[in-house]
Amino acid sequence: MGEVADLLGVSTDTARRWADSGRLATERTEGGQRRVDGRELARFAVEMSDSPDEHSNLVSARNRFPGVVTKVTRDTVMAQVEIQAGPHRVVSLISSEAVDDLGLEPGVRAVATIKSTNVVVERPE
């Protein structure tokens, strides 16, 4: 739940309350920990973005926006990648080859790094 909270820009307690109330669907692992499916997290992040004043400021040093991929639209050369980073929707145009290399698809964690007019998308290690 800590990682989910970080991606959504809220406290771990808030993420747990959302899970307890059923607002955010979770599963339990064999060890008893909560797990949120990536596609569910993407759905929830988009829903959350409709009311941004509920959320803390997500901008961190070096303009990095950790979030979850919500949509990938592609053709043979280029792709449009949408990332929901807490209340922020970030859209990047990158090559289809980069999308394949990074394994980007809805529900996958990604970080959008913004410098001037360029958005760099990476997968956290």
C-alpha atoms as an extended CHARMM CRD file, in Angstrom:
* protein
*
       125  EXT
         1         1  MET       CA              0.0000000000        0.0000000000        0.0000000000  PROA      1               0.0000000000
         2         2  GLY       CA              2.9590000000        2.3130000000        0.5070000000  PROA      2               0.0000000000
         3         3  GLU       CA              3.9080000000        2.0950000000       -3.1580000000  PROA      3               0.0000000000
         4         4  VAL       CA              0.2780000000        2.6980000000       -4.2010000000  PROA      4               0.0000000000
         5         5  ALA       CA              0.1450000000        5.7240000000       -1.9030000000  PROA      5               0.0000000000
         6         6  ASP       CA              3.3740000000        7.1140000000       -3.4100000000  PROA      6               0.0000000000
         7         7  LEU       CA              2.0470000000        6.6990000000       -6.9550000000  PROA      7               0.0000000000
         8         8  LEU       CA             -1.2440000000        8.3960000000       -6.0650000000  PROA      8               0.0000000000
         9         9  GLY       CA              0.3950000000       11.2110000000       -4.0780000000  PROA      9               0.0000000000
        10        10  VAL       CA             -1.3620000000       10.4280000000       -0.7770000000  PROA      10              0.0000000000
        11        11  SER       CA             -0.4410000000        8.9180000000        2.5930000000  PROA      11              0.0000000000
        12        12  THR       CA             -0.3750000000        5.1710000000        3.1560000000  PROA      12              0.0000000000
        13        13  ASP       CA             -3.2340000000        5.5980000000        5.6480000000  PROA      13              0.0000000000
        14        14  THR       CA             -5.3720000000        7.2560000000        2.9720000000  PROA      14              0.0000000000
        15        15  ALA       CA             -4.6750000000        4.4220000000        0.5080000000  PROA      15              0.0000000000
        16        16  ARG       CA             -5.6170000000        1.8770000000        3.2030000000  PROA      16              0.0000000000
        17        17  ARG       CA             -8.8560000000        3.7290000000        3.9850000000  PROA      17              0.0000000000
        18        18  TRP       CA             -9.7820000000        3.6960000000        0.2960000000  PROA      18              0.0000000000
        19        19  ALA       CA             -9.0950000000       -0.0470000000        0.1920000000  PROA      19              0.0000000000
        20        20  ASP       CA            -11.0510000000       -0.6920000000        3.4220000000  PROA      20              0.0000000000
        21        21  SER       CA            -14.0360000000        1.2370000000        2.0750000000  PROA      21              0.0000000000
        22        22  GLY       CA            -13.9790000000       -0.6620000000       -1.2250000000  PROA      22              0.0000000000
        23        23  ARG       CA            -13.2080000000        2.4670000000       -3.2510000000  PROA      23              0.0000000000
        24        24  LEU       CA             -9.8790000000        0.9130000000       -4.3310000000  PROA      24              0.0000000000
        25        25  ALA       CA            -10.0620000000       -2.8120000000       -5.0920000000  PROA      25              0.0000000000
        26        26  THR       CA             -7.3120000000       -4.9410000000       -3.5430000000  PROA      26              0.0000000000
        27        27  GLU       CA             -6.4190000000       -8.6060000000       -3.2540000000  PROA      27              0.0000000000
        28        28  ARG       CA             -4.5360000000      -10.3550000000       -0.4620000000  PROA      28              0.0000000000
        29        29  THR       CA             -1.3020000000      -12.1940000000       -1.2140000000  PROA      29              0.0000000000
        30        30  GLU       CA             -0.5660000000      -15.5700000000        0.3910000000  PROA      30              0.0000000000
        31        31  GLY       CA              1.4470000000      -13.6330000000        2.9840000000  PROA      31              0.0000000000
        32        32  GLY       CA             -1.5980000000      -11.4710000000        3.8070000000  PROA      32              0.0000000000
        33        33  GLN       CA             -0.3600000000       -8.2560000000        2.1970000000  PROA      33              0.0000000000
        34        34  ARG       CA             -2.6920000000       -6.1530000000        0.0840000000  PROA      34              0.0000000000
        35        35  ARG       CA             -2.0520000000       -6.0350000000       -3.6300000000  PROA      35              0.0000000000
        36        36  VAL       CA             -3.5700000000       -3.6400000000       -6.1760000000  PROA      36              0.0000000000
        37        37  ASP       CA             -3.7680000000       -4.8150000000       -9.7860000000  PROA      37              0.0000000000
        38        38  GLY       CA             -2.0840000000       -2.3740000000      -12.1870000000  PROA      38              0.0000000000
        39        39  ARG       CA             -5.2070000000       -1.9280000000      -14.3250000000  PROA      39              0.0000000000
        40        40  GLU       CA             -7.2840000000       -1.2040000000      -11.1960000000  PROA      40              0.0000000000
        41        41  LEU       CA             -4.6920000000        1.3490000000      -10.1150000000  PROA      41              0.0000000000
        42        42  ALA       CA             -4.8550000000        2.9990000000      -13.5510000000  PROA      42              0.0000000000
        43        43  ARG       CA             -8.6660000000        3.1630000000      -13.3720000000  PROA      43              0.0000000000
        44        44  PHE       CA             -8.5850000000        4.5940000000       -9.8730000000  PROA      44              0.0000000000
        45        45  ALA       CA             -5.8940000000        7.1710000000      -10.7440000000  PROA      45              0.0000000000
        46        46  VAL       CA             -8.0050000000        8.4900000000      -13.6240000000  PROA      46              0.0000000000
        47        47  GLU       CA            -11.0750000000        8.6370000000      -11.3360000000  PROA      47              0.0000000000
        48        48  MET       CA             -9.0170000000       10.4960000000       -8.7370000000  PROA      48              0.0000000000
        49        49  SER       CA             -7.8340000000       13.1000000000      -11.2210000000  PROA      49              0.0000000000
        50        50  ASP       CA            -11.3790000000       14.4610000000      -11.4790000000  PROA      50              0.0000000000
        51        51  SER       CA            -10.9770000000       16.0360000000       -8.0060000000  PROA      51              0.0000000000
        52        52  PRO       CA             -7.3470000000       17.1730000000       -7.6940000000  PROA      52              0.0000000000
        53        53  ASP       CA             -7.8030000000       19.2600000000       -4.5340000000  PROA      53              0.0000000000
        54        54  GLU       CA             -8.1000000000       16.0100000000       -2.5230000000  PROA      54              0.0000000000
        55        55  HSD       CA             -4.4570000000       15.2160000000       -3.1920000000  PROA      55              0.0000000000
        56        56  SER       CA             -1.1000000000       16.4580000000       -2.0370000000  PROA      56              0.0000000000
        57        57  ASN       CA              1.3550000000       18.2310000000       -4.3200000000  PROA      57              0.0000000000
        58        58  LEU       CA              3.0750000000       15.5220000000       -6.3620000000  PROA      58              0.0000000000
        59        59  VAL       CA              5.8500000000       17.5000000000       -8.0180000000  PROA      59              0.0000000000
        60        60  SER       CA              9.2320000000       16.3270000000       -6.7540000000  PROA      60              0.0000000000
        61        61  ALA       CA             12.7970000000       17.4380000000       -7.3800000000  PROA      61              0.0000000000
        62        62  ARG       CA             13.8960000000       17.4130000000      -11.0070000000  PROA      62              0.0000000000
        63        63  ASN       CA             10.2620000000       17.4780000000      -12.2440000000  PROA      63              0.0000000000
        64        64  ARG       CA              9.7210000000       13.7210000000      -11.9870000000  PROA      64              0.0000000000
        65        65  PHE       CA              6.1440000000       12.4570000000      -11.9770000000  PROA      65              0.0000000000
        66        66  PRO       CA              5.8830000000        8.8380000000      -10.7960000000  PROA      66              0.0000000000
        67        67  GLY       CA              2.5940000000        7.3080000000      -11.8260000000  PROA      67              0.0000000000
        68        68  VAL       CA              0.8250000000        4.5960000000      -13.7570000000  PROA      68              0.0000000000
        69        69  VAL       CA              0.2870000000        4.2800000000      -17.5090000000  PROA      69              0.0000000000
        70        70  THR       CA             -3.4230000000        4.6770000000      -18.2890000000  PROA      70              0.0000000000
        71        71  LYS       CA             -3.4180000000        4.6090000000      -22.0980000000  PROA      71              0.0000000000
        72        72  VAL       CA             -1.0940000000        3.8950000000      -25.0340000000  PROA      72              0.0000000000
        73        73  THR       CA             -2.1300000000        4.8870000000      -28.5620000000  PROA      73              0.0000000000
        74        74  ARG       CA              0.3190000000        3.8540000000      -31.2590000000  PROA      74              0.0000000000
        75        75  ASP       CA              0.9650000000        3.4620000000      -34.9470000000  PROA      75              0.0000000000
        76        76  THR       CA              3.9580000000        1.9390000000      -36.7010000000  PROA      76              0.0000000000
        77        77  VAL       CA              6.3750000000        4.7700000000      -35.8410000000  PROA      77              0.0000000000
        78        78  MET       CA              5.0590000000        6.8850000000      -32.9350000000  PROA      78              0.0000000000
        79        79  ALA       CA              3.0260000000        6.3710000000      -29.7670000000  PROA      79              0.0000000000
        80        80  GLN       CA              1.1300000000        8.5760000000      -27.3410000000  PROA      80              0.0000000000
        81        81  VAL       CA              1.5740000000        7.4860000000      -23.7200000000  PROA      81              0.0000000000
        82        82  GLU       CA             -0.7190000000        8.8110000000      -20.9840000000  PROA      82              0.0000000000
        83        83  ILE       CA              0.4270000000        8.6120000000      -17.3660000000  PROA      83              0.0000000000
        84        84  GLN       CA             -1.7060000000        9.4630000000      -14.3490000000  PROA      84              0.0000000000
        85        85  ALA       CA              0.5890000000       10.8020000000      -11.6250000000  PROA      85              0.0000000000
        86        86  GLY       CA             -1.6830000000       11.5510000000       -8.6740000000  PROA      86              0.0000000000
        87        87  PRO       CA             -3.9450000000       14.3820000000       -9.8520000000  PROA      87              0.0000000000
        88        88  HSD       CA             -1.7150000000       15.0700000000      -12.8740000000  PROA      88              0.0000000000
        89        89  ARG       CA             -2.2700000000       13.6040000000      -16.3530000000  PROA      89              0.0000000000
        90        90  VAL       CA              0.9660000000       13.6150000000      -18.3500000000  PROA      90              0.0000000000
        91        91  VAL       CA              1.0050000000       12.8270000000      -22.0830000000  PROA      91              0.0000000000
        92        92  SER       CA              4.1770000000       12.0270000000      -23.9970000000  PROA      92              0.0000000000
        93        93  LEU       CA              4.7970000000       11.3560000000      -27.6810000000  PROA      93              0.0000000000
        94        94  ILE       CA              7.5780000000        8.7950000000      -28.0520000000  PROA      94              0.0000000000
        95        95  SER       CA              8.5530000000        6.1900000000      -30.6150000000  PROA      95              0.0000000000
        96        96  SER       CA              6.6440000000        2.9120000000      -30.7970000000  PROA      96              0.0000000000
        97        97  GLU       CA             10.0230000000        1.2110000000      -30.4190000000  PROA      97              0.0000000000
        98        98  ALA       CA             10.5330000000        2.9590000000      -27.0570000000  PROA      98              0.0000000000
        99        99  VAL       CA              7.0720000000        1.8060000000      -25.9220000000  PROA      99              0.0000000000
       100       100  ASP       CA              8.0390000000       -1.7760000000      -26.7910000000  PROA      100             0.0000000000
       101       101  ASP       CA             11.4770000000       -1.5010000000      -25.1470000000  PROA      101             0.0000000000
       102       102  LEU       CA              9.9560000000       -0.1040000000      -21.9350000000  PROA      102             0.0000000000
       103       103  GLY       CA              7.0140000000       -2.5310000000      -21.9460000000  PROA      103             0.0000000000
       104       104  LEU       CA              4.5570000000        0.3410000000      -21.5580000000  PROA      104             0.0000000000
       105       105  GLU       CA              0.8690000000       -0.5810000000      -21.3310000000  PROA      105             0.0000000000
       106       106  PRO       CA             -2.0350000000        0.3930000000      -19.0790000000  PROA      106             0.0000000000
       107       107  GLY       CA             -1.3640000000       -0.5440000000      -15.4680000000  PROA      107             0.0000000000
       108       108  VAL       CA              2.4490000000       -0.3860000000      -15.7110000000  PROA      108             0.0000000000
       109       109  ARG       CA              4.3210000000        1.9640000000      -13.3710000000  PROA      109             0.0000000000
       110       110  ALA       CA              6.2760000000        4.6860000000      -15.1220000000  PROA      110             0.0000000000
       111       111  VAL       CA              7.9540000000        7.9970000000      -14.3400000000  PROA      111             0.0000000000
       112       112  ALA       CA              7.5280000000       11.0560000000      -16.5590000000  PROA      112             0.0000000000
       113       113  THR       CA             10.5370000000       13.3590000000      -16.3200000000  PROA      113             0.0000000000
       114       114  ILE       CA              9.8230000000       16.8110000000      -17.6870000000  PROA      114             0.0000000000
       115       115  LYS       CA             12.4770000000       19.1960000000      -18.9440000000  PROA      115             0.0000000000
       116       116  SER       CA             11.3310000000       22.2380000000      -20.8850000000  PROA      116             0.0000000000
       117       117  THR       CA              9.0050000000       20.9690000000      -23.6270000000  PROA      117             0.0000000000
       118       118  ASN       CA             10.3220000000       17.3890000000      -23.5900000000  PROA      118             0.0000000000
       119       119  VAL       CA              8.8230000000       14.5630000000      -21.5320000000  PROA      119             0.0000000000
       120       120  VAL       CA             11.0610000000       11.5580000000      -20.9140000000  PROA      120             0.0000000000
       121       121  VAL       CA              9.3300000000        8.3080000000      -19.8530000000  PROA      121             0.0000000000
       122       122  GLU       CA             11.1930000000        5.6340000000      -17.9060000000  PROA      122             0.0000000000
       123       123  ARG       CA             10.3700000000        2.5340000000      -15.8860000000  PROA      123             0.0000000000
       124       124  PRO       CA             11.5190000000        2.6390000000      -12.2350000000  PROA      124             0.0000000000
       125       125  GLU       CA             13.8990000000       -0.1260000000      -11.2190000000  PROA      125             0.0000000000
